[in-house]
Amino acid sequence: MASHHTHPYNPAGVIAFFISFRCYGTWLHGDERGSMDRSQYHAFGTAPIASDPSRFAFERSLLRHPPMTLDAAMRRTVEKTIQEVCRHRGWHLHAVNAQKDHVHTVVTARDVTPERVLNDFKIWCTRRLREMPSLTLGLPHKRDTHETDGGDTRETDGGDTRETDGGDTRETDG
């Protein structure tokens, strides 16, 4: 049986993935805006988990370093990196928009899962951001974590969207 990494992924009618991910530590469980707990998958359209100040404080205590936000130069680096990843992989990037605390993309990537696209974006953006001189202070240089948490992937056929769980694990670069 083929692994999910080699098995072609091509659901009928899907023309693009809407993929978004947040920067490290910028939206924790218990946040006043609510959150989605990936350990108990919530389907698209369900209400977020309510604000919980004690859970927020606990989640904040687990952070390895302060939350990561992107300045203008970092946002340009993220957008350029995503363009490069798409070009290298042969994926068609329809749109990319990096904000101070999150990134949105719309991409067509045949024969791969949306989670693979998300992870490739996160891995390469982290690598490129770590190469920036402005990030030499204050961030761990350990190469085993992403500077983003989880992410959301949605498949679209131009009309309806289907949400899949992008995970909320810290992935390795290797």
N, C-alpha and C positions, 0 to 999 in steps of 0.2 A: 504494500500500500504506500502510495507517495505521500510525503509530508506536505503540510499546508504551504510550505515555502516553495515547493516545486510544482504543485498542482495548479494548472491554469485556472485563473479566476476570471470569469466572463459572464456575469449574470445577464439574462435576457433583458434588453431595454435600457440598461444602465449606460449613460453616455458620459458621465463625469462624477467625480467625487468632490463634495464640499468638505474640506478638511480644515479644522481650526484647532489651535492649541494655545495654551496660556504659558506665560513665563513662570519660572520657578517661584513658588510661594506667593503668587499674586491673588489667588482665590482658593482659600483653604476651606475644608469642611467646617461647618458651623458659622461661616461668614454671614453677615446680615443680609446679603443678597440671596442666600440659600445656596445649596450645592447639590451635586449628584454623587452618590456613593457607588462607585464602580463595583464594590464587592457585592452589592445587592442591585444588580442591573435595573435601571429604570428605563422603560420604553419611551420613545419620542412622544412628547406631548404631555407626559405626566408631570405633576407638580414637583418642584425641587424640595429637598429636605429643608425644613425650617431653620432659621437662625438658632444657634446654640452657643452662647458665649463661652461656656466651659469647654466644649469641644474645640472651638476656635483657639482658645488659649492652649489647649493640649497640642493641637496640630502645629501651632506656631512654635511651641517648645521643641518640636521635632526637627525644625529646619536646621540644616547644616550651615547655612550662611543667610544673610539678609535676602529678602525677596529681590528678584532680578527684574529690572525694568530696562527698556531699550530707549536710548537717546536717538537722535536723528541719524547719526553715522551707523549705529548698530542696526537700526531699521533698514537702512540701505543695504547693509551687509547681508541681513537676513533675506531680503527680497532678491538680491543678486544671487545668493547661494541657492535659493529655491529654483530660480531660473536655470542655474548651472546644473543642478541635480536633474531637473526635467530634461534638459538638453542631452545630458549624458545618458540617461535611462531611456530616451526616446518617448517620453511622456509629453502630452500637449498641455501646457499651462494656459488656462483661459484667463485667470486673474490671481493676483497676489496682493495682499495688503497687510503690512506689518504696522501694528500700533504699539504704544508704549508698553503694554502688558499682554498682548496676544497677537496672533497671526491668523489670517483667513486665506484660504486658497480654493480655487476650483481647478481641478486637473483631470484629464482623461489619461488613464494608465491601463492599458490592456494587459490581461493575463497576470495581474498581481492584485493582492487584496488592498483595500484602502488602508488597513493597518500597516502594511509594508510601506506604502507611500508616506504615511504619517511618521513612521520610525525613521525612514531615510531622511526626511526633512529635518527632524529633530536632531539626529546624529550629526548631519553635515552642518547645520546652523550652529550647533554647539561648538564643533571644531573650528569653524571660521570665527566665531565670536571670541573664542579663547586665544586666537592668533592676534587679536586686536591689542595694540599697546595699552589702550585705556583700561583693559581688563586685567592687567598684570597685578593690580593690588585688590585685595578684598575677596577674591574668588579662589576656591581651592583649584589646584592644577591637576588634581587627580582625574584621570581620563576615563573613569568608569561610570560617570553619571551625566545625564542630560541637564541642561539648564531650563527645561520645561517639564511640566507635569502632565501626564495623560494626554488627552486630546479627544476630539470628537470627529468621527468620519460619517458622512452621509452620502448615500448613492442617489444620483438623480437621473431620471430619464427625460428631463426637460419639463416635467410636470410634478408628480409626486416625488417625495424624498423618503428614503428609508435610512434610519439611523442605526449604526452598528457601534459596539462598544470599542472605543479606541484604547481602552486600558488605562490604568492609573498606576502603572509600575515604573520604577526607574530602570531604564534599559542600559545595557552595557554597550560601549563603542566597539568592542571586539567581536 
